[in-house]
Amino acid sequence: MDLEWRAAPYRWVRDLALLSDILPTAFHGLMEAGAKPGSTVYIAGAGPVGRCGAAAARLLGASCIIVGDYHKDRLDLMKQNGCETIDLNEDVPLTDQIEAILGEPMVDCAVDYVGSEAHGIGREAGDMDPAHAINQVMDATRPGGATGIIGVYGPDPLAESKAEQEGTFPLNFGKAWIKSPRISGGQAPIMHYNRELMMAILWDRMPYLSDMLNTKIISLDDAPDAYATFDQGASDKFIIDPHGLIPA
């Protein structure tokens, strides 16, 4: 493998580039939520980090991976890659939608990949609700299960309310507490996971990664349009190759 890597380094760049941040961050969320072979997993958010989370859950042997999001193209991409999906625009409680898939309303592991830039569900999907994602994943976690909080929750000086400016959020902690869950989160220790994830990529244990991320290689000139597309919630993950070295 060393010889192959030296001879053709750019074969792996589109996947290895994810080690800089989003793949180990997503993997950390699954570790915090205790994902293991056979686990049922709910992933809040099908952006690039959430999609890496789905890929990481697959690597870890999860039995059922459910992804919730508002964007149809993201959900379609996840469904094409073997995940169950939940459209959060539907005016149906999350646990009811999970039950329609699993036959029970809660999962073993749930991970919040959204953070405080969250929206409500159903009729409230257009409204900002900074604590929505974290409350939803706690609600979706079964008694004795675990929840990973990877989305960013911090002070926002531009927020409307004083509480959000100070970084305090209304959590349904009592509802979660009664289920005796493990709730863990925070910034991911990227370097802690990098080597094992790199080896998983180099030994072709994640051949689905580029498909799940919908990775596209672009030139530096295409970057402004790519940022605009990404800002609209598209299902693409862009990697800038300014020198044209990465194979299409």
C-alpha positions as CSV (number, residue, x, y, z in Angstrom):
1,M,0.0,0.0,0.0
2,D,2.9,2.4,0.7
3,L,4.2,1.9,-2.9
4,E,0.7,2.4,-4.3
5,W,0.2,5.6,-2.2
6,R,3.6,7.0,-3.3
7,A,2.9,6.2,-7.0
8,A,-0.7,7.5,-7.1
9,P,-1.3,9.9,-4.2
10,Y,-4.0,11.9,-5.9
11,R,-6.3,8.8,-6.2
12,W,-7.2,9.3,-2.6
13,V,-7.2,13.1,-2.3
14,R,-11.0,13.7,-2.5
15,D,-11.5,11.3,0.5
16,L,-8.3,12.2,2.4
17,A,-9.1,15.9,2.3
18,L,-12.1,15.2,4.5
19,L,-9.6,14.3,7.3
20,S,-8.9,18.0,7.8
21,D,-12.1,18.5,9.7
22,I,-15.5,17.0,8.8
23,L,-14.9,13.3,8.7
24,P,-13.2,13.0,12.1
25,T,-15.7,15.5,13.5
26,A,-18.6,13.4,12.3
27,F,-16.9,10.2,13.6
28,H,-16.5,11.8,17.0
29,G,-20.2,12.3,17.1
30,L,-20.8,8.6,16.6
31,M,-18.2,7.8,19.3
32,E,-19.9,10.1,21.7
33,A,-23.2,8.5,21.0
34,G,-21.7,5.0,21.5
35,A,-22.4,3.7,18.0
36,K,-21.4,0.1,17.4
37,P,-22.3,-2.9,15.1
38,G,-26.1,-3.3,15.1
39,S,-26.9,0.2,16.5
40,T,-29.8,2.1,15.2
41,V,-28.7,5.7,14.6
42,Y,-30.5,9.0,14.0
43,I,-28.5,11.8,12.4
44,A,-29.8,15.3,12.6
45,G,-28.7,17.2,9.5
46,A,-27.6,16.0,6.1
47,G,-25.1,18.7,5.4
48,P,-21.5,17.6,4.7
49,V,-20.8,16.8,8.4
50,G,-24.0,14.9,8.8
51,R,-23.4,12.9,5.6
52,C,-19.9,12.1,6.9
53,G,-21.7,10.9,10.1
54,A,-23.9,8.6,8.0
55,A,-20.7,7.2,6.3
56,A,-19.1,6.8,9.7
57,A,-22.1,5.0,11.1
58,R,-21.9,2.6,8.1
59,L,-18.2,2.0,8.8
60,L,-19.1,1.2,12.4
61,G,-21.7,-1.3,11.4
62,A,-24.9,0.5,12.3
63,S,-28.0,-1.6,11.4
64,C,-30.2,1.3,10.5
65,I,-29.1,4.9,9.7
66,I,-31.9,7.5,9.7
67,V,-31.1,11.0,8.5
68,G,-33.3,14.0,9.0
69,D,-33.1,17.2,7.0
70,Y,-35.2,19.8,5.2
71,H,-33.6,19.7,1.7
72,K,-35.1,17.1,-0.7
73,D,-31.9,16.7,-2.7
74,R,-29.9,15.9,0.4
75,L,-32.5,13.4,1.6
76,D,-32.6,11.8,-1.9
77,L,-28.8,11.5,-1.8
78,M,-28.9,9.7,1.5
79,K,-31.7,7.4,0.4
80,Q,-29.6,6.5,-2.7
81,N,-26.8,5.5,-0.4
82,G,-28.8,3.1,1.8
83,C,-30.0,5.4,4.6
84,E,-33.6,5.9,5.8
85,T,-34.7,9.5,5.6
86,I,-37.0,11.9,7.5
87,D,-38.3,15.1,5.9
88,L,-38.4,17.6,8.7
89,N,-40.8,19.8,6.7
90,E,-43.5,17.2,7.5
91,D,-45.8,18.2,10.3
92,V,-45.3,14.9,12.1
93,P,-43.3,14.5,15.4
94,L,-39.9,13.1,14.9
95,T,-40.4,10.2,17.1
96,D,-43.6,9.2,15.1
97,Q,-41.5,9.3,11.9
98,I,-38.8,7.2,13.5
99,E,-41.5,4.7,14.7
100,A,-42.8,4.4,11.1
101,I,-39.3,3.3,10.0
102,L,-38.1,1.2,13.0
103,G,-41.3,0.1,14.6
104,E,-40.3,1.9,17.8
105,P,-40.1,5.7,18.4
106,M,-36.5,5.9,19.5
107,V,-33.0,4.9,18.4
108,D,-29.9,3.6,20.3
109,C,-27.8,6.6,19.2
110,A,-28.6,10.1,18.0
111,V,-26.3,12.8,16.9
112,D,-26.9,16.5,16.5
113,Y,-24.8,17.8,13.5
114,V,-26.8,21.0,13.2
115,G,-26.1,23.2,16.3
116,S,-27.8,26.4,17.2
117,E,-28.6,27.4,13.5
118,A,-31.6,25.1,13.7
119,H,-35.2,25.4,12.5
120,G,-38.4,24.0,13.8
121,I,-40.3,21.0,12.4
122,G,-43.3,20.9,10.1
123,R,-45.3,24.2,10.2
124,E,-42.4,25.7,12.2
125,A,-39.8,24.6,9.7
126,G,-39.3,28.2,8.4
127,D,-38.7,29.5,12.0
128,M,-35.3,29.7,13.6
129,D,-35.3,27.6,16.8
130,P,-31.7,27.4,18.2
131,A,-32.4,24.6,20.7
132,H,-34.6,22.5,18.3
133,A,-31.9,20.1,17.0
134,I,-30.5,19.3,20.5
135,N,-33.9,18.8,22.0
136,Q,-35.0,16.6,19.1
137,V,-32.0,14.2,19.3
138,M,-32.4,13.9,23.1
139,D,-36.1,13.1,22.5
140,A,-35.2,10.5,19.8
141,T,-32.7,8.7,22.1
142,R,-34.1,5.6,23.8
143,P,-33.8,5.0,27.6
144,G,-30.2,4.1,28.3
145,G,-29.1,5.3,24.9
146,A,-26.6,8.0,24.1
147,T,-26.7,11.3,22.4
148,G,-23.7,13.1,20.7
149,I,-23.8,16.9,20.4
150,I,-21.5,18.0,17.7
151,G,-23.3,21.0,16.3
152,V,-21.9,24.3,17.6
153,Y,-23.6,25.9,20.6
154,G,-22.0,29.1,21.7
155,P,-22.5,32.8,22.3
156,D,-23.8,34.6,19.3
157,P,-23.4,38.4,19.6
158,L,-25.7,39.0,16.6
159,A,-28.6,36.9,18.0
160,E,-31.9,38.6,18.8
161,S,-32.3,37.3,22.4
162,K,-30.0,38.0,25.2
163,A,-30.0,34.3,26.1
164,E,-28.6,33.4,22.7
165,Q,-26.1,36.2,22.8
166,E,-24.8,34.7,26.0
167,G,-24.9,31.1,24.6
168,T,-27.7,29.8,26.8
169,F,-30.4,27.6,25.3
170,P,-33.8,26.2,26.6
171,L,-33.1,22.5,26.9
172,N,-35.8,19.9,27.7
173,F,-33.3,18.3,30.1
174,G,-35.9,16.8,32.5
175,K,-37.5,14.9,29.7
176,A,-34.1,13.6,28.7
177,W,-32.9,12.9,32.2
178,I,-35.7,10.5,33.1
179,K,-34.4,8.2,30.3
180,S,-31.0,7.9,31.9
181,P,-29.1,8.7,28.7
182,R,-25.5,9.6,28.2
183,I,-25.2,13.0,26.6
184,S,-21.8,14.1,25.4
185,G,-20.4,16.6,23.0
186,G,-18.1,19.4,22.3
187,Q,-15.3,20.1,19.9
188,A,-13.9,17.0,18.2
189,P,-10.3,15.9,18.9
190,I,-9.5,15.7,15.2
191,M,-6.0,14.2,15.5
192,H,-7.2,11.5,17.8
193,Y,-9.1,9.9,14.9
194,N,-7.1,10.9,11.9
195,R,-4.8,7.8,11.6
196,E,-7.5,5.2,11.9
197,L,-9.8,7.0,9.4
198,M,-6.9,7.5,7.0
199,M,-6.2,3.8,7.1
200,A,-9.9,3.0,6.6
201,I,-9.7,5.1,3.4
202,L,-6.4,3.8,2.1
203,W,-7.5,0.2,2.6
204,D,-10.8,0.9,0.8
205,R,-13.0,0.3,3.8
206,M,-15.1,3.4,2.9
207,P,-15.5,3.2,-0.9
208,Y,-18.9,4.8,-0.5
209,L,-17.5,8.1,1.0
210,S,-17.3,10.2,-2.2
211,D,-20.8,9.1,-3.2
212,M,-22.3,9.9,0.1
213,L,-20.7,13.3,0.2
214,N,-21.4,13.9,-3.5
215,T,-17.8,15.2,-3.8
216,K,-17.0,17.5,-6.7
217,I,-13.6,18.7,-7.7
218,I,-13.6,22.3,-8.9
219,S,-11.0,24.9,-10.0
220,L,-10.2,28.0,-8.0
221,D,-12.1,30.0,-10.6
222,D,-15.3,28.0,-9.8
223,A,-15.0,28.6,-6.1
224,P,-17.4,31.7,-5.8
225,D,-20.2,29.9,-7.6
226,A,-19.6,26.8,-5.5
227,Y,-19.9,28.8,-2.3
228,A,-23.1,30.3,-3.5
229,T,-24.5,26.8,-4.3
230,F,-23.4,25.4,-1.0
231,D,-25.0,28.4,0.8
232,Q,-28.4,27.4,-0.7
233,G,-28.2,23.9,1.0
234,A,-27.2,21.9,-2.1
235,S,-26.1,18.3,-1.6
236,D,-22.6,18.9,-3.0
237,K,-19.3,18.8,-1.3
238,F,-16.7,20.9,-3.1
239,I,-12.9,20.4,-3.1
240,I,-10.9,23.1,-4.7
241,D,-8.0,21.8,-6.9
242,P,-6.2,25.0,-8.0
243,H,-3.5,23.1,-10.0
244,G,-5.7,20.5,-11.7
245,L,-3.9,17.6,-10.1
246,I,-6.9,15.5,-8.9
247,P,-8.3,12.9,-11.4
248,A,-11.9,13.6,-12.3
